[in-house]
Amino acid sequence: MRTKAKTAKVGERITAKLPVVGVAPSEAQRRYLARGLTEPGGKLPLFDESGREIPHRTIETCIAHGWAEAWIRNPVRPDWLVCRLTAQGFHALGKAPPGGEASGQH
């Protein structure tokens, strides 16, 4: 039986049901997260390089593992989840988070 995945709202944190320690991003998750390395504030894309929407499951899994966090509400498309890299996301990519930016600390 399949159930529809819950979509996170801006500011809402999804928690992982599996242990996060030792978990590495999949190739698709890594591609998504890596796009935030060159964007101001670690902003993550809504669309891939081909113009296709990033699957919600990819985004939600990255949030659940703490690699990304909901960031900005899009008033034009409230169903789009605009996220940014967290400190854990930078570390999952083998990079150090910039001081104070996209660190997941408020």
N, C-alpha and C positions, 0 to 999 in steps of 0.2 A: 504494500500500500504506500503510495507516494503522498507526501504532504508538501504543501507550498512553503518554501522557505520564508521566514520573516524578513522583511526589509527594514534595515535600521533607519532611524530618523537622525537628523543632525543632532549631535550632542549625546546620543544614546550609545551606550557601549554594549557590544555583543561579547559574551564571554565564551571561550572555547570549552567544549565538553571533554576534549582530550588533553592530555598533558602537552604543554607547549615546549618543554625542555627538549632540545635535540631535534626539533622539527625544523626542516628547511623548506623554503618555498618551492613549489613545483616550477617547471619551466615557464608556464603561463603566468603564474604569480610573480615570478622573478622579472619577467618582461614588463609586467604592469608596474611593479614597484620601482624598477630601474628608471622608468620615465620620470619619476619624481626627483631623481638625483640632480637634474639640471634645471628644475623649475623653482622659481621663488617660493620659499616656505615649504618646499617639498611637495607642492601640489601634484596630485595624481590625475591622470587623464580620464576623460569620459569615453574616449574613442581610441582605438588602436591606430597604427600607422596607415592602415588601409581604409580608415573611416568607419569601421564597424564599432558598434557600442561594446565596451568592455562588459563581459558577462557579469551579472549581479552576483553570481555564486563566487566568482574570483574575488570581487571586491569584499563581499561579506566574509569570506574565508580569511582574507588578509586582515580584516578588522578583528575577527575572532582570535587570531593568533597574536594580535597586538602590533602587527607590522604597519598598519594604517589606522587612521581615525577619521570619523566624520568631521568635516571642517566647516563648510559653507553651505547654506541653504540657497538653492537656485530658484528665484521667484518665478522664472519663466517655465521651468520644468521641475516642480517640487519632487517628482519621483526619481530624479537623478541624484545620486549620492556622490557629492563632491568631497573627496578625501585628501589627506596629506600623509606623508611618511611620518612615522614615530621614530624615536631613538632605536627601538627594537627593529624597525624596518631598515634603518640604515645599517645596523649591525648584521641583520640577516643577509644583507648584500655585501658585507665585508667592508663597509665604509663607516667612518666616524660621523656622527651627526654634527652639523654646524652649531656653534655656540648659541643656545637660546632659540634657534629656529627649528621647527618641526621635531622638537625633542620629545613631544608628548607630555611636557610639563606645562602647567598653566600658572 
